[in-house]
Amino acid sequence: MASAFAHAALGATLGKLLLPSRMHWPYWLAAGICAALPDVDALGYRLGVPYDSLWGHRGLTHSLLAAALVAAVGEGLGQLSPRARRPAAGRLAALLFLATASHGLLDAMTTGGLGVAFFSPWELKRYFFGFRPINVSPISIRAFLGGRGLRVLASEALWVDLPCLLMLWLQRRLPVLKKAKG
């Protein structure tokens, strides 16, 4: 898996790109959380859930179905905010879907694991992309706090953080991206 830092950075970047108004910063934060959320399945390790099962790591919670469910729930919760601060209809759902789905995309670009069950529960096959430049992150915090964690962060800086910063920079510079309304 990519680290929670990379997932959250990509989710928050998507939030800023799709809802550029500063008044929508809580949705940027929500997108960052949604992007890291699929790794809740790592709790299964402690409960004895087999890695390659439906409920295992990179299984159902990493699927496009899970991303759609998170987006639907998030859109519903977004309706609780004042109308003047709400994003345009469907924009929040699109953001939360893309942020949550981005998790599996990053994981499919890592150097380890069993792949991502994008189409779970209908298909349990797991996928990787042919291009896998991101060093796989250890799941335990202890293993992350060492040389391996630094290698992961360096890899993510190049393949996730730098492209995110470039997109944010382009958003500020290109008028067509500035005009996007949230």
Order of alpha helices (4+ residues) and beta strands (2+ residues): alpha-alpha-alpha-alpha-alpha-alpha-alpha-alpha-alpha
